[in-house]
Amino acid sequence: MSRPGFVDAPVGRSSAIDLSRLLDQQTPLSWFEAVAIVQELCDVALHGSGSAPPSSLELSDVLITSDGGVEVRGSAAQRAPTVAQAAHVLLALIEGAQALPVQLRLLALQEVSPTPACSTLSEFSARLAQFERPNRRATIKEVHERFAQRPARDAARPLPEVPRTRPTLAAVRAPWWRSRRLRRLAASAALIVAAAVAV
């Protein structure tokens, strides 16, 4: 039996989107939306019963749902993520975000460094809360809707037009034996040579 917010098997419903797909499709993300997703991830983990952290937590293991929730699947679903793993997720989501607070990036970088400031996920979530905006689930829901409205990157696109090069003179000129005038000249030359030889 899986914990709330954690699923043992890959999610089959299309309404759940993993963070790897979210970034692969280049879905625009604001820094406060990234904070909302990571805060919800922390909240789900803190209310779970897992004690030991997963050996790894990939972006494809974390999903956002159409109602603004966050789920974890795969082998990582059995255990709560570490502070460093949650910080890595945050760093991936805020990459390229506009008007990113320097303190937020420093917080994430500190937690993935050899000397982290937070020893527990609860401490990390408390420090992250100062960057959070109200109505977290509504914020995540907007991200989900934005992804759903974007066209797939692998959709069929018109092939680029191949530039046409001008044919060279050699390619345009017809072989000499196809020209009547040249064939007549060649025949006349052959007769002259034959007459000279006969004389």
Contacts in CASP RR format, 6 or more apart in sequence:
PFRMAT RR
TARGET T0000
AUTHOR 0000-0000-0000
METHOD contacts of the structure
MODEL  1
MSRPGFVDAPVGRSSAIDLSRLLDQQTPLSWFEAVAIVQELCDVALHGSG
SAPPSSLELSDVLITSDGGVEVRGSAAQRAPTVAQAAHVLLALIEGAQAL
PVQLRLLALQEVSPTPACSTLSEFSARLAQFERPNRRATIKEVHERFAQR
PARDAARPLPEVPRTRPTLAAVRAPWWRSRRLRRLAASAALIVAAAVAV
2 8 0 8 1.000
2 77 0 8 1.000
3 48 0 8 1.000
3 49 0 8 1.000
3 50 0 8 1.000
3 77 0 8 1.000
4 44 0 8 1.000
4 47 0 8 1.000
4 48 0 8 1.000
5 44 0 8 1.000
5 69 0 8 1.000
5 70 0 8 1.000
5 71 0 8 1.000
5 72 0 8 1.000
6 44 0 8 1.000
6 48 0 8 1.000
6 71 0 8 1.000
6 72 0 8 1.000
6 73 0 8 1.000
6 77 0 8 1.000
6 78 0 8 1.000
7 71 0 8 1.000
7 72 0 8 1.000
7 73 0 8 1.000
7 74 0 8 1.000
7 77 0 8 1.000
8 73 0 8 1.000
8 74 0 8 1.000
8 77 0 8 1.000
8 78 0 8 1.000
9 73 0 8 1.000
9 74 0 8 1.000
10 73 0 8 1.000
10 74 0 8 1.000
11 63 0 8 1.000
11 71 0 8 1.000
11 73 0 8 1.000
15 65 0 8 1.000
15 66 0 8 1.000
15 144 0 8 1.000
16 63 0 8 1.000
16 64 0 8 1.000
16 65 0 8 1.000
16 66 0 8 1.000
16 71 0 8 1.000
17 63 0 8 1.000
17 64 0 8 1.000
17 144 0 8 1.000
17 147 0 8 1.000
17 148 0 8 1.000
18 59 0 8 1.000
18 60 0 8 1.000
18 61 0 8 1.000
18 62 0 8 1.000
18 63 0 8 1.000
18 73 0 8 1.000
19 37 0 8 1.000
19 59 0 8 1.000
19 60 0 8 1.000
19 62 0 8 1.000
19 63 0 8 1.000
19 64 0 8 1.000
19 89 0 8 1.000
19 92 0 8 1.000
19 93 0 8 1.000
20 58 0 8 1.000
20 59 0 8 1.000
20 60 0 8 1.000
21 60 0 8 1.000
21 147 0 8 1.000
22 29 0 8 1.000
22 64 0 8 1.000
22 143 0 8 1.000
22 147 0 8 1.000
23 59 0 8 1.000
23 92 0 8 1.000
23 93 0 8 1.000
24 153 0 8 1.000
25 147 0 8 1.000
25 150 0 8 1.000
25 152 0 8 1.000
25 153 0 8 1.000
26 150 0 8 1.000
26 153 0 8 1.000
27 143 0 8 1.000
27 146 0 8 1.000
27 147 0 8 1.000
27 150 0 8 1.000
28 146 0 8 1.000
29 93 0 8 1.000
29 94 0 8 1.000
29 97 0 8 1.000
29 143 0 8 1.000
30 97 0 8 1.000
30 98 0 8 1.000
31 94 0 8 1.000
31 97 0 8 1.000
31 98 0 8 1.000
31 99 0 8 1.000
31 100 0 8 1.000
31 101 0 8 1.000
31 104 0 8 1.000
31 131 0 8 1.000
32 131 0 8 1.000
32 132 0 8 1.000
32 133 0 8 1.000
32 139 0 8 1.000
33 93 0 8 1.000
33 139 0 8 1.000
33 140 0 8 1.000
33 142 0 8 1.000
33 143 0 8 1.000
34 90 0 8 1.000
34 93 0 8 1.000
34 94 0 8 1.000
34 97 0 8 1.000
35 90 0 8 1.000
35 104 0 8 1.000
35 128 0 8 1.000
35 131 0 8 1.000
35 132 0 8 1.000
35 133 0 8 1.000
36 132 0 8 1.000
36 133 0 8 1.000
36 136 0 8 1.000
36 139 0 8 1.000
36 140 0 8 1.000
37 62 0 8 1.000
37 64 0 8 1.000
37 70 0 8 1.000
37 89 0 8 1.000
37 93 0 8 1.000
37 140 0 8 1.000
37 143 0 8 1.000
38 86 0 8 1.000
38 89 0 8 1.000
38 90 0 8 1.000
38 93 0 8 1.000
38 128 0 8 1.000
39 125 0 8 1.000
39 128 0 8 1.000
39 129 0 8 1.000
39 132 0 8 1.000
39 136 0 8 1.000
40 68 0 8 1.000
40 69 0 8 1.000
40 70 0 8 1.000
40 136 0 8 1.000
40 137 0 8 1.000
40 140 0 8 1.000
41 62 0 8 1.000
41 70 0 8 1.000
41 72 0 8 1.000
41 81 0 8 1.000
41 86 0 8 1.000
41 89 0 8 1.000
42 86 0 8 1.000
42 121 0 8 1.000
42 122 0 8 1.000
42 124 0 8 1.000
42 125 0 8 1.000
42 128 0 8 1.000
43 70 0 8 1.000
43 125 0 8 1.000
44 70 0 8 1.000
44 71 0 8 1.000
44 72 0 8 1.000
45 72 0 8 1.000
45 80 0 8 1.000
45 81 0 8 1.000
45 86 0 8 1.000
45 121 0 8 1.000
46 80 0 8 1.000
46 121 0 8 1.000
46 122 0 8 1.000
46 125 0 8 1.000
48 80 0 8 1.000
50 78 0 8 1.000
50 79 0 8 1.000
50 80 0 8 1.000
51 79 0 8 1.000
51 80 0 8 1.000
52 79 0 8 1.000
53 79 0 8 1.000
53 80 0 8 1.000
53 81 0 8 1.000
53 82 0 8 1.000
53 85 0 8 1.000
54 75 0 8 1.000
54 76 0 8 1.000
54 78 0 8 1.000
54 79 0 8 1.000
54 81 0 8 1.000
54 85 0 8 1.000
55 75 0 8 1.000
56 76 0 8 1.000
56 85 0 8 1.000
57 72 0 8 1.000
57 76 0 8 1.000
57 81 0 8 1.000
57 82 0 8 1.000
57 85 0 8 1.000
57 86 0 8 1.000
57 88 0 8 1.000
57 89 0 8 1.000
58 76 0 8 1.000
59 89 0 8 1.000
59 92 0 8 1.000
61 72 0 8 1.000
61 73 0 8 1.000
61 74 0 8 1.000
61 75 0 8 1.000
61 76 0 8 1.000
61 77 0 8 1.000
62 70 0 8 1.000
62 71 0 8 1.000
62 72 0 8 1.000
62 89 0 8 1.000
63 70 0 8 1.000
63 71 0 8 1.000
63 72 0 8 1.000
63 73 0 8 1.000
64 70 0 8 1.000
64 71 0 8 1.000
64 140 0 8 1.000
64 143 0 8 1.000
64 144 0 8 1.000
65 71 0 8 1.000
65 144 0 8 1.000
66 141 0 8 1.000
66 144 0 8 1.000
66 145 0 8 1.000
67 137 0 8 1.000
67 141 0 8 1.000
68 137 0 8 1.000
68 138 0 8 1.000
68 140 0 8 1.000
68 141 0 8 1.000
68 144 0 8 1.000
69 137 0 8 1.000
69 140 0 8 1.000
69 141 0 8 1.000
70 140 0 8 1.000
72 81 0 8 1.000
80 121 0 8 1.000
81 89 0 8 1.000
81 121 0 8 1.000
82 121 0 8 1.000
83 111 0 8 1.000
83 116 0 8 1.000
83 118 0 8 1.000
83 119 0 8 1.000
83 120 0 8 1.000
83 121 0 8 1.000
83 123 0 8 1.000
83 124 0 8 1.000
84 111 0 8 1.000
84 112 0 8 1.000
84 116 0 8 1.000
86 111 0 8 1.000
86 121 0 8 1.000
86 124 0 8 1.000
87 107 0 8 1.000
87 108 0 8 1.000
87 109 0 8 1.000
87 111 0 8 1.000
87 112 0 8 1.000
87 124 0 8 1.000
88 112 0 8 1.000
90 108 0 8 1.000
90 128 0 8 1.000
91 105 0 8 1.000
91 108 0 8 1.000
91 109 0 8 1.000
91 112 0 8 1.000
94 100 0 8 1.000
94 104 0 8 1.000
94 105 0 8 1.000
94 108 0 8 1.000
101 131 0 8 1.000
103 131 0 8 1.000
104 131 0 8 1.000
107 127 0 8 1.000
107 128 0 8 1.000
107 131 0 8 1.000
110 116 0 8 1.000
110 117 0 8 1.000
111 117 0 8 1.000
111 118 0 8 1.000
111 124 0 8 1.000
117 123 0 8 1.000
117 127 0 8 1.000
118 124 0 8 1.000
118 127 0 8 1.000
133 139 0 8 1.000
176 182 0 8 1.000
177 183 0 8 1.000
END
